[in-house]
Amino acid sequence: MKLRNLLILIAIVLLVCACATSPEESSEPKGYEVWHEADHIIYRGMMIEEAVDEVAKLLQKHGDSINWLAIESPGGDVMIGMDLGELVFEHGLDVKAVNTGCHSSCANYVFTAGRRKVIAEGATVTWHGSAIQRSWNIPTRVQPRTGLSLRRQLEQIRERQKAFYERIGVDARITVVGHDLDCNCVWALSAEDMARFGLDGVEVPEDYHQTVAADAEEHRRTRLLPLPEDVFDRIRPPEDA
């Protein structure tokens, strides 16, 4: 029973932190930087409330003069990621993944929400799951702090995620395709394969596959996942997303 409780606790922590950041990602410093430069907002760090609040204030202050969000983030809180993604979508911002790139909840909710989406030289965008992955088996007991069962909290995240993807016009299965294909990996996708999920016109460097391969040398589970022609016959149906 103790082991089962420990496993449940681990699962919950991973969900709140954007569905399991890798050990390499968790070594990133916990701070963040957000600043305004010309027509860009630059965001560097985890998905945390204070950082997203600063983005909102900059958008309120500078309005239509901001066209881009340049972001480097290993991910973070799922709900905060959706908060930032909604700001991006509502303001019609273009998104550029820079430096080490945009991963986990950043990839799930921020990169996907951009009007124009660019992966800069040397950067990668990777996914490794979301609230709809089938591995979650959350118990029904109530949490004293929130008064909600853990299962209900997960249901709320799933409901919000579903509405988010419907709003931005992206197929949520991009966040779980690697799981459904049993790749046991953190996956990047080619521009062509991203377009199959509604991420049209993503701009990637010509040597993007080499960048992903170099990243895989440091983060062993990372790979550029080639999708089969019949991928949508092999993964869950849209109604399960």
C-alpha positions as semicolon CSV with decimal commas, in nm:
position;residue;x (nm);y (nm);z (nm)
1;M;0,000;0,000;0,000
2;K;0,285;0,240;0,080
3;L;0,437;0,176;-0,261
4;R;0,102;0,235;-0,431
5;N;0,055;0,566;-0,246
6;L;0,405;0,673;-0,342
7;L;0,340;0,597;-0,707
8;I;0,014;0,795;-0,697
9;L;0,192;1,092;-0,539
10;I;0,462;1,082;-0,805
11;A;0,199;1,075;-1,080
12;I;0,021;1,378;-0,937
13;V;0,341;1,580;-0,904
14;L;0,438;1,498;-1,261
15;L;0,097;1,603;-1,392
16;V;0,107;1,941;-1,223
17;C;0,458;1,994;-1,359
18;A;0,347;1,942;-1,719
19;C;0,339;1,567;-1,732
20;A;0,691;1,474;-1,633
21;T;0,983;1,692;-1,727
22;S;1,295;1,490;-1,790
23;P;1,580;1,476;-1,535
24;E;1,790;1,700;-1,758
25;E;1,512;1,959;-1,773
26;S;1,455;1,955;-1,398
27;S;1,813;2,074;-1,344
28;E;1,723;2,409;-1,507
29;P;1,725;2,708;-1,269
30;K;1,384;2,786;-1,123
31;G;1,385;3,154;-1,212
32;Y;1,254;3,331;-1,520
33;E;1,320;3,638;-1,730
34;V;1,057;3,834;-1,921
35;W;1,131;4,157;-2,104
36;H;1,019;4,376;-2,394
37;E;1,248;4,451;-2,688
38;A;1,121;4,627;-3,002
39;D;0,824;4,422;-3,127
40;H;0,919;4,118;-2,917
41;I;0,843;3,988;-2,572
42;I;1,125;3,758;-2,467
43;Y;1,038;3,483;-2,220
44;R;1,302;3,260;-2,065
45;G;1,221;3,008;-1,793
46;M;0,954;2,779;-1,655
47;M;0,580;2,817;-1,701
48;I;0,504;3,001;-1,377
49;E;0,230;3,246;-1,283
50;E;0,455;3,544;-1,211
51;A;0,618;3,524;-1,553
52;V;0,287;3,500;-1,737
53;D;0,154;3,794;-1,535
54;E;0,449;3,999;-1,661
55;V;0,370;3,901;-2,020
56;A;0,009;4,013;-1,968
57;K;0,124;4,349;-1,829
58;L;0,358;4,407;-2,122
59;L;0,080;4,328;-2,368
60;Q;-0,153;4,565;-2,186
61;K;0,107;4,842;-2,184
62;H;0,246;4,811;-2,537
63;G;-0,060;4,678;-2,715
64;D;-0,037;4,645;-3,092
65;S;0,336;4,719;-3,107
66;I;0,418;4,362;-2,997
67;N;0,412;4,098;-3,268
68;W;0,636;3,822;-3,135
69;L;0,687;3,603;-2,831
70;A;1,040;3,462;-2,839
71;I;1,048;3,182;-2,585
72;E;1,293;2,940;-2,428
73;S;1,120;2,714;-2,176
74;P;1,152;2,356;-2,050
75;G;0,782;2,360;-1,957
76;G;0,610;2,377;-1,621
77;D;0,260;2,408;-1,482
78;V;-0,009;2,285;-1,723
79;M;-0,271;2,546;-1,637
80;I;-0,017;2,829;-1,647
81;G;0,097;2,703;-1,987
82;M;-0,261;2,733;-2,110
83;D;-0,284;3,082;-1,959
84;L;0,016;3,191;-2,167
85;G;-0,112;3,011;-2,476
86;E;-0,443;3,193;-2,448
87;L;-0,263;3,528;-2,427
88;V;-0,064;3,439;-2,738
89;F;-0,377;3,340;-2,929
90;E;-0,590;3,634;-2,814
91;H;-0,323;3,887;-2,915
92;G;-0,240;3,714;-3,244
93;L;0,127;3,679;-3,153
94;D;0,383;3,497;-3,360
95;V;0,591;3,250;-3,158
96;K;0,958;3,174;-3,200
97;A;1,128;2,891;-3,009
98;V;1,483;3,011;-2,937
99;N;1,806;2,889;-2,775
100;T;1,731;2,546;-2,622
101;G;1,371;2,565;-2,745
102;C;1,018;2,511;-2,623
103;H;0,928;2,186;-2,449
104;S;0,656;2,007;-2,254
105;S;0,375;2,249;-2,162
106;C;0,548;2,520;-2,366
107;A;0,518;2,302;-2,676
108;N;0,168;2,187;-2,583
109;Y;0,009;2,524;-2,526
110;V;0,234;2,814;-2,628
111;F;0,402;2,711;-2,952
112;T;0,078;2,564;-3,084
113;A;-0,110;2,890;-3,017
114;G;0,113;3,112;-3,229
115;R;-0,020;3,278;-3,543
116;R;0,315;3,218;-3,712
117;K;0,541;2,952;-3,565
118;V;0,919;2,952;-3,603
119;I;1,189;2,724;-3,464
120;A;1,515;2,917;-3,455
121;E;1,853;2,774;-3,547
122;G;1,974;2,544;-3,267
123;A;1,635;2,521;-3,095
124;T;1,394;2,228;-3,076
125;V;1,027;2,183;-2,990
126;T;0,940;1,858;-2,813
127;W;0,639;1,684;-2,663
128;H;0,609;1,402;-2,412
129;G;0,244;1,389;-2,308
130;S;-0,047;1,584;-2,168
131;A;-0,356;1,547;-1,952
132;I;-0,514;1,308;-2,203
133;Q;-0,244;1,043;-2,190
134;R;-0,385;0,707;-2,092
135;S;-0,131;0,628;-1,822
136;W;-0,302;0,850;-1,563
137;N;-0,504;0,655;-1,308
138;I;-0,593;0,906;-1,043
139;P;-0,784;0,798;-0,727
140;T;-1,110;0,960;-0,619
141;R;-1,013;1,070;-0,267
142;V;-1,062;1,436;-0,181
143;Q;-0,771;1,675;-0,136
144;P;-0,813;1,880;0,184
145;R;-0,658;2,196;0,038
146;T;-0,886;2,227;-0,264
147;G;-1,189;2,024;-0,162
148;L;-1,171;1,850;-0,498
149;S;-1,088;1,491;-0,570
150;L;-0,769;1,439;-0,764
151;R;-0,978;1,277;-1,033
152;R;-1,198;1,585;-1,060
153;Q;-0,892;1,810;-1,084
154;L;-0,765;1,603;-1,374
155;E;-1,108;1,619;-1,537
156;Q;-1,100;1,999;-1,513
157;I;-0,758;2,010;-1,676
158;R;-0,877;1,781;-1,954
159;E;-1,191;1,988;-2,011
160;R;-0,990;2,308;-2,035
161;Q;-0,733;2,147;-2,263
162;K;-1,006;2,019;-2,496
163;A;-1,162;2,365;-2,521
164;F;-0,818;2,521;-2,574
165;Y;-0,730;2,301;-2,871
166;E;-1,073;2,342;-3,025
167;R;-1,029;2,719;-3,002
168;I;-0,684;2,731;-3,165
169;G;-0,771;2,469;-3,428
170;V;-0,499;2,217;-3,342
171;D;-0,540;1,842;-3,300
172;A;-0,465;1,765;-2,933
173;R;-0,333;1,424;-3,031
174;I;-0,002;1,588;-3,117
175;T;0,062;1,581;-2,740
176;V;0,022;1,203;-2,714
177;V;0,107;1,064;-3,058
178;G;0,439;0,932;-2,929
179;H;0,265;0,743;-2,650
180;D;0,004;0,602;-2,886
181;L;0,281;0,480;-3,118
182;D;0,475;0,333;-2,822
183;C;0,790;0,527;-2,902
184;N;0,895;0,551;-2,533
185;C;1,051;0,884;-2,616
186;V;1,034;1,260;-2,599
187;W;0,943;1,345;-2,957
188;A;1,006;1,621;-3,204
189;L;0,824;1,629;-3,536
190;S;0,910;1,751;-3,883
191;A;0,726;2,055;-4,016
192;E;0,531;1,825;-4,248
193;D;0,419;1,602;-3,963
194;M;0,330;1,898;-3,741
195;A;0,105;2,021;-4,022
196;R;-0,090;1,695;-4,008
197;F;-0,211;1,802;-3,663
198;G;-0,305;2,153;-3,770
199;L;0,028;2,327;-3,704
200;D;0,051;2,464;-4,055
201;G;0,350;2,647;-4,196
202;V;0,593;2,590;-3,909
203;E;0,928;2,736;-4,012
204;V;1,223;2,513;-3,925
205;P;1,592;2,534;-4,020
206;E;1,713;2,305;-4,297
207;D;1,931;2,116;-4,049
208;Y;1,655;2,073;-3,789
209;H;1,691;1,695;-3,792
210;Q;2,058;1,736;-3,703
211;T;1,971;1,969;-3,417
212;V;1,728;1,711;-3,277
213;A;1,991;1,438;-3,317
214;A;2,245;1,649;-3,127
215;D;1,987;1,713;-2,855
216;A;1,927;1,338;-2,834
217;E;2,293;1,282;-2,749
218;E;2,241;1,485;-2,432
219;H;1,881;1,383;-2,361
220;R;1,872;1,018;-2,461
221;R;1,496;0,981;-2,487
222;T;1,462;1,263;-2,740
223;R;1,413;1,169;-3,104
224;L;1,270;1,303;-3,427
225;L;0,966;1,080;-3,461
226;P;0,877;0,996;-3,822
227;L;0,504;0,941;-3,846
228;P;0,367;0,659;-4,063
229;E;0,125;0,740;-4,343
230;D;-0,153;0,565;-4,152
231;V;-0,078;0,739;-3,822
232;F;-0,440;0,844;-3,768
233;D;-0,551;0,483;-3,803
234;R;-0,298;0,379;-3,539
235;I;-0,363;0,636;-3,268
236;R;-0,672;0,714;-3,061
237;P;-0,972;0,863;-3,242
238;P;-1,033;1,240;-3,218
239;E;-1,322;1,197;-2,975
240;D;-1,079;1,050;-2,719
241;A;-0,867;1,365;-2,725
